Structures are given as structure tokens and as C-alpha cells.
Amino acid sequence: MLNIEQWLLTDVEHLHHDFPKMPIVCTHRIPDEEMWMAALEAGASDICPADDVDSVLTSVLRSMALSQSAAA
């Protein structure tokens, strides 16, 4: 999980490059569609509000399940 208020999208790109199978969920106080698209293009699996722990966990679990089903 990366708070994109404190990290750059280039950091997301580097993480995704170094760990392509790891789900990267970005957070922001008030994510919008433009931010979401930019994060996805950088390699994030999702972007969620920073205070919505349930959404972050759901996104990580969904990304892991998709990754495992693609590997099968």
C-alpha cells in the first residue's frame, strides 16, 4: 500500500517493475478518476481512500486471487 500523497507515481512504476506479481494498492485522502487512471498506468492494481481499510484489503485480496487464477 502506497499513499500517493507521500510517494510519487514513479515509485509505483519502480515497485511494479521490481515486483510485477505484487499487488500495489495506492491510497489518497480524496482519490478521483484521473488519479486512479494514472496509478493504474503506473502499475498499481487499485487506488482507494486512505481511511477505507476494508476497500484496501478487498483490493489486495482480489488482485492476489486474479494473479493466482492467471498462473493456473
Buried (B, 14 or more C-beta within 10 A) or exposed (E): BBEBEEEEBEBBBEBBEEEEEBBBBBBBEEBEEEBBEBBBEBBBBBBBEBEEEEBBEBBBEBBBEEBEEEEE
